[in-house]
Amino acid sequence: MSLSLVSLVPTSALQPLMINGKKMNINFIAAGVVIGFLAGYIINGWRYDAKIATMVADNATETATAVEVAMQQTVDMQRTKDAALRKANDQIKRNNVAADNARSELIRLHEQQREAAAAMSTATREALNNYTTTLSTVFGECTTSLEAMATKADGHATDSLVLSNSWPK
């Protein structure tokens, strides 16, 4: 016994229908509904395809804009870094010149101190007292300057540590 679709449908359903006094076959009605559904499905697909294409184009535009902004930020940060390096290198050069000058002055003072030490054996008591007073004054000024320099160095070390620890990883 074989079943077909036609045998499952009651025979009354295959009879022509009457709509507005005209006979309509159910097959034509079904075909019209299927064609209408398919046409709606295709048109709706076109609409969604257009929406998707618009979303893809918008996304591509936003991505291109974000890349452009990121590139500009990178260029700006690179310029800032380069300027900071130039400034640091200039400061290193100035520091080297100052260190060379200080070294020359230190050598001169060492020579002067050697000469003074050699002259002490023949110096008068008054000259030795003046020399000792002057030496004490200079030593006090050196101590004060050394303390100030140590305070500044500690501040710079703290600033450097804070900067290093707060820099984005």
Secondary structure, DSSP 8 states (H G I E B T S, - for coil): ----HHHHS-GGGGS-EEETTEEE-HHHHHHHHHHHHHHHHHHHHHHHHHHHHHHHHHHHHHHHHHHHHHHHHHHHHHHHHHHHHHHHHHHHHHHHHHHHHHHHHHHHHHHHHHHHHHHHTT--HHHHHHHHHHHHHHHHHHHHHHHHHHHHHHHHHHHHHHHHHHS--
